[in-house]
Amino acid sequence: MNRDAERAGSKFGTEANGGFRNVTIANCTFRDCHGLALEEVDGGIMENISINNITMMDVVGYPIYLTTGRTPARPGCDHAGPNAKHFYFQHHCQRG
């Protein structure tokens, strides 16, 4: 197991003020990495995210990492703040 893994198996964000809508992540295997990261800290939206049939083995840290926030005084970011809604998770297996 590589505890020094530096990358997420899949990452959405961090710098994405337009956000993510209608995303499906399905039928994937994550091995020896940081798993799945969904990050929205620039005022965008994460909406209608479906995650299913995921297998994770020897994942470092969190298998699924979800965060929202706002980068202070970011030029060009005039959104009121992040918004996250309608997440669907089903059939996950995590080992190691």
Helices and strands as residue ranges (DSSP letters): E 10-12, E 20-31, E 36-40, E 45-57, E 64-68, E 83-95
